[in-house]
Amino acid sequence: EVQLVESGGGLVQPGRSLRLSCAASGFTFEDYAMHWVRLTPGKGLEWVSGITWNSGRTGYAESVKGRFTISRDNAKDSLFLQVNSLRVEDTALYYCAKVSMGTAGAFDIWGQGTMVLVSS
Amino acid sequence: EIMMTQSPATLSVSPGERATLSCRASQSVSSNLAWYQQKPGQAPRLLIFAASTRATGIPPRFSGSGSGTEFTLTISSLQPEDFAVYYCQQYNNWPQSFGQGTKLQIK
């Protein structure tokens, strides 16, 4: 079964950091670009970051650029998102998602998400 | 950054009727447009990619059309399980972007 499982979320104070993880199984992880998307009650879905299969290209939403870093470990079938300098507005459910075709495309597989709550 | 605008924000339709949802891009995204359905407590589900291709397992009552900047998702005969929030997404350019969503509710 193709599956993505996120972890690492939690309650943190503004300015602190977290490292989100996404464990992949059931497909050849190293063949696919991967992305992080977040869901907030007020704004809906927001694309956060993406990374190509070989980490050759990464991209970020303007709202997180300079604070978040995406990475992957193909040997461990894992995707990561280092989130620094957290703000209240970063509070969201964070999903990892797999693209439908190796290098680009829509997101055909999603995890169930990990919740990040930023509050003092 | 490409802005995606969905309309209407909320759509009230009776079961069995047709629903038409719109998505507009601030610049051309070619046909690199996807539609997702999301229900409370669930992850988004891919419905349509490449503007008009149904994803695996998606029933034929869902159809997508458009290219460039104007796109439409049509649900031909609404079933009870179709009432949800729908998002469009452009994956033509990075940063990628989603519309703000259309909530499809029972009339």
Interface residues (C-beta under 8 A of the other chain):
Chain A: H35 V37 L39 K43 G44 L45 E46 W47 G50 R57 G59 Y60 A61 E62 Y95 V99 S100 A104 G105 A106 F107 D108 W110 G111 Q112 G113
Chain B: E1 N32 A34 Y36 Q38 A43 P44 R45 L46 F49 A50 A55 T56 V85 Y87 Q89 Y91 W94 P95 Q96 S97 F98 G99 Q100 G101
